[in-house]
Amino acid sequence: MVGRTTASFPGAAALRQTGRLYALGLDVVRLTFRRPFQARELIQQFWFIASVSILPTALVSIPFGAVIALHIGSLTTQIGAQSFTGAASVLAIIQQASPIVTALLIAGAGGSAMCADLGSRTIREEIDAMEVLGVSPIQRLIVPRVLAAMGVAAFLNGMVSVVGVLGGYFFNVVMQQGTPGAYLASFSALAQLPDLWISEIKAVLFGFVAAVVASYRGLNPKGGPKGVGDAVNQSVVITFLLLFVLNLVLTAVYLQLVPPKGS
C-alpha cells in the first residue's frame, strides 16, 4: 500500500529523476579525484566537443553582439548617454550573452552528441558489461566528458566575448555613427575585472550542467534506438531550462556580492 501510494504521488517520478541526476553530479565530482585518471579520453573528448562547437559558436556570437550593440546604442542615444554605449554593450555581452551562447552551443552540439554516444553504448549493453567487469562507467566515460565540456566552455566563453565585443564595436561605430574613441574609453567607466570572472564561472558551471544532464539521459534511454533519440531531445530541453534558472541565480548573487563600479 505504501509503495502504491508513493508511486501515485503527483510529481514522484520527477523527484526521483531529479535525485538521480543530482546523485550523478555528486559522483562525477567525487570520482574526478580518483585514480586512474583518464587523460587520453579527456583530450579526445575536449577535441571532439571543441571541433563541433567552435564554428557555430563564432557564427552565433556575431549577431548576438550586433543586436545588443544596436539596441543599447539606440537606447543611449534616446536618453543622451552615448558616451556609455561601449561600457553597457561590453557588460551585457560579457556578463550575460557570452556564457548563455556558450552554454547553448555546448548543450546543443556537444551535449547532444555526448548523449547519443552514451545512449548507443547503453542499448548495446556496453555500460552493463563495464559494470560486470568492475570498471566504473562514470569514472571511465562520464568524468572525462564533463571535464572536457567545462574546459571547452571556458575557452569558448572567451572567444565569444572577444567576437561579440568586436562585432558590437563594428555595428555601433559603422551603422550608428558612433565615436570609436568614446566607445573604447567607456570600457573603464562601468566594467571591472569581476565581470570577467563571473562570466568564466558561469561558463564553467553551465558546461558542467550540460555535460551531466547529457550523460544522465544517455545512461537512461528507454525504448531502444528510438529512446536514444528521445533522450537526446530531452537532454537539450532540460539543459536549456536549468541553464536559464542557474543564470538567474548566479546573476542575482553576483549583483548582491559585487557592488557596481563607482558606487
Buried (B, 14 or more C-beta within 10 A) or exposed (E): EEEEEEEEEEEEEEEEBEEEBEEBBEBBEEBBEEEEBBEEBBEBBBEBBBEBBBEBBBEBBBEBBBBBBBEBBEEBBEEEBBBBBBBBBBBBBBBBBBBBBBBBBBBBBBBBBBBBBBBBBBBEEBBEEBEEEEEBBBBBBBBBBBBBBBBBBBBBBBBBBBBBBEBBBBBBBEEBEBBEEBBBEBBEEBBBEBBBEBBBBBBBBBBBBBBBBBBBBBBBBEEEEEBBBBBBEBBBEBBBEBBEEBBEEBBEEBEEEBEEBEE
